[in-house]
Amino acid sequence: MSSYSVAEAKSGLPALINRALSGEEVIITRHGKPVAELRPTPSPVTVDAPAFYAWLRTRRLRPKGPPITSVELLDQIYDDPET
C-alpha cells in the first residue's frame, strides 16, 4: 500500500493511475488522513450483439398464449378412447 498527499497526487496523477492499474493499492491523504483510494474499475461486460439479437428475436416471436385452451384440453381428456 502506498499513500500520497493531495499535492503529490496532483502533480503525479498519471503515474499514480498507472500504479493502481498495475495492482498497487494507492491511497491519497490529506493532512495525513486517507481521503481517497485509486483502483482499476472492473472490465465492462461485452455483449455478442448478433447472439443477443437472435435470443431477443426468439422471445419476441413466441406465441402469445398457450397452444391449447382449457376447454380443448378437457375435451381431449374426456373424449380420449384409451380411458
PEGIZI-V281847 format. One record per pair of residues at least 12 apart in sequence whose ideal C-beta (glycine too) atoms are under 7 Angstrom apart, sorted by the first residue. I is the first residue (numbers start at 0). J is the second residue. D is the distance in whole Angstrom. If there is no record, write none. Layout:
i:I j:J d:D
i:I j:J d:D
This chain:
i:0 j:24 d:4
i:0 j:26 d:6
i:1 j:18 d:7
i:1 j:23 d:6
i:1 j:24 d:7
i:1 j:25 d:6
i:1 j:26 d:7
i:2 j:26 d:4
i:2 j:28 d:5
i:2 j:33 d:7
i:3 j:15 d:6
i:3 j:25 d:7
i:3 j:27 d:6
i:3 j:28 d:7
i:4 j:28 d:6
i:5 j:27 d:6
i:5 j:29 d:5
i:8 j:27 d:5
i:15 j:37 d:6
i:16 j:37 d:6
i:19 j:37 d:4
i:19 j:38 d:5
i:19 j:39 d:6
i:20 j:39 d:5
i:25 j:37 d:4
